[in-house]
Amino acid sequence: MATSLPDGILAILAAALACHLIFNRYEPVDPLSHLALLGVPPLALTSLLRTAFPSTFHTILVAFTLYYSFLVLSVVAYRLSPLHPLSGYPGPIPCRISKFWMAWISSDGKQHEYYTRLHQKYGDVVRIGPNELSIRDVDAIDPLMGVNGLPKGPHWDGRMAEQTSVRALISIRDTHEHMRRRKPWNRAFRVATMKGYAEILANRVHDFVSQLERQSGPGHINLSEWISRFTFDFMSDMAFGGGSEMLRDGDKDNTWHLLESGLPLALVLSHVPWLGKYYTSLPSIGEDLKKFRSYCQARALRRHAQGSQTKDLFHYLIDEEGIERDPPTFAEVASDGVLAIVAGSDTTATTLSCLFHSLMANRTAYRRLRDEVDRFYPPGEDASAATHHGKMKYLTAVINEALRLYPPVLSGSQRAVPKGSGGKQVGPYFLPEGTSAFVHFYSIHRDPRYFSPSPDAFWPERWLSEEDRQALGYSYPKPSPSSDKSTKVPSFIHNPSAFIPFSYGPMNCVGKKLALQEIRTLVCCVMQGFDFRFADGYDVTRWERELNDFFVSMRGELPVVITPRGQGDGVGSGDNEKRGHVFPSAIGGAIVER
C-alpha cells in the first residue's frame, strides 16, 4: 500500500523530532553517531515519498531538505522557547541558537571585547551559547571555581581534541584525576623548590639584558618579540633542560609561528568541541598546531632520555626522586610538555609586554618604578637577585595593575555543571545541569563596582595603601550610599576579590609563583639597566587594537627605542612629576593625568 505525501512528510517530521531529542539528551559527538542520526533516517524515509516525485534524485533531495528543515526548526524553537533551562537568562538570539555564532565572532580575536559589550548591554550574566553563560559578578567566583566549585567544561574537549588517551593537566575535566596529576606540579612550585630555579632564571635574564644592550641605539626594536624569545628560552630551560636559543638565533625553526598560527583554530574548536573529532581525523586541518604539540612532546622524550642535569620543572613532573605513590606515566608528562611551553611562555610574554607598554604610556608610573628599583638595586648590585622583591611595593602594584587590565587568559576558564547533579547555585544564579559557565576576567577586572576610579586606566597607585597613595598626592573619598553623585571627585573602590588573573581555586594557574618571580626579575633588570620609550610616531592606542584573544593572547608589534641608562633618549631624571589631586582617565589602557 502506497504512503500518501502528507503521511510521508509527517513521518519525516517525527524522525527529525526524535533526532533532536536524542541529541538533546545524549549529546553524541562521535562522527559515526552523527552519520547514523543525520544521514540514515532521511535516506531510509525516501521510500515514503518515491511515488510523489518523478526521480530518485528529487525524492532524496526533498526527503533530506524536509528532514533538516524540521530538525533545525525544532532546535531553534526549543532554544528560544521558555522551555529551555536557560530561558531566564538574557543574551543575543544568535548566541542562544548556536555556538557557531561565537566561533565566528571570536575568529577575529576580539571575543573579550564582544563579551564586554554583551555584559554592558545585558547585565552580569549573559547567555552566550545554547547552554553556556558568561558571568561578571564577584559573588560567583568562589562557588564556580573554588574548593566546592565545578569541574572544567567541554571547552577543553575541543581545544585539546587530539589528546584522546592522555590529556595535559590543564584539560583534565575529572576533578579527582586533576588533583592526582597536579601533585608533582605543586611540588615543583613550592617555596623551597622555587629557590632552586633562581640561577636558571638569572642566567636567562642576563642573556636578555645582553641582547638588549646589543640592540640598543637610535633605531627601534620590537620589544614584544624579544620578550617572547626570552620566555620561550626560559621555559625550555625549565621544562626540558634547555635546547632553545631564540634570544641568540631567533625563531630559526619557526617554532613560535607554529604556536601562534594554531591558536585561532584551537579557539574555534573550544567553542564547538564536537568538531574536535573531525579535526583529529583530517590530517590536513590544523597542521601547525599539531606540529607544535608534536615538537613539545618530542622535546619531552629527549629530556627524559638524557636524565636530570638540574632540578628543573621536568625533574619534578617525571618524579625522578621517586616520591609519588602514584607517579605520572611518561605519556602524561609528555602531554604536559605542551602545557609547560604554552602556559609558561606565551602568557608571561603577554603580561611583560603589556606591562612595559603601560609604563611607557604612563611616564609617572615609569619614573616611580625606576626610582624604586634604583633604591633597592643601585648601580652595581645584581638586580636578578630576588632579595628585595617582597619589599618593593610599587613593583608589585605595577605588576598587579598590568595583570588586572590584561589578564593572561582574557576570557576566563570554563566550568560545567555535571549531568545528573541536579544543578548548582552559583552566587545568586542557578545553573541547571549540563550548563557551562565562566567568569569573564577581562570584564570583571574593569568593572567600576570593583575598581574605581578609571577602571580602564593603568593606575598602579590603586594597589598601594591609602597612606602611600596620600603620600603621592592622591586623595579619594570612600564610597557611601549617601555620596553626592554630582561631585567631581570620584570614589575610590578597590575589591581584590574581583582580581583573578591566575584563575581561582584548586584548578588555578599552578605556575603562578614562577611567573611572578620571572616578571619581577626581568622588570628589575631592565629598569636598572635601560631607558626606553615608544618609537617616534607610534600610536599608543594601537596596542589594545592589536591585542587578540584566542584563549591565550596574541600581541602586535611593540616598537621601542632602548638605550643604556645615562645615555639619554629615555626619561630624564629631571622630568617634573605631577602631584596633588590627579584624576586618571583611560586612553588605550594608559593614564593621562590632567
Secondary structure, DSSP 8 states (H G I E B T S, - for coil): ----HHHHHHHHHHHHHHHHHHHHHH----HHHHHHHHTHHHHHGGGGTGGGSSSHHHHHHHHHHHHHHHHHHHHHHHHHSTTSTTTTS---HHHHH-THHHHHHGGGSBHHHHHHHHHHHH-SEEEEETTEEEE--GGGHHHHHSTTS--B-THHHHHTTT-SSS--GGG---HHHHHHHHHHHHHHTSHHHHGGGHHHHHHHHHHHHHHHHHH-SSS-EEHHHHHHHHHHHHHHHHHHS----HHHH-STT-HHHHHHHTHHHHHHHHHSTTHHHHHHH-TTSSHHHHHHHHHHHHHHHHHHHH--SS--HHHHHTTTT---SS---HHHHHHHHHHHHIIIIIHHHHHHHHHHHHHHH-HHHHHHHHHHHHHHS-TTS-TTSGGGGGG-HHHHHHHHHHHHHS-SSTT---EE--TTS--EEETTEEE-TT-EEEE-HHHHHT-TTTEES-TTS--GGGGS-HHHHHHTT-------TT--TT-SS---EE-GGG--TT--GGGS-TTHHHHHHHHHHHHHHHHHHEEEEE-TT--TTHHHHT-EESSSEE----EEEEEETTSSSS--TT-----SS---EEETTEEE--
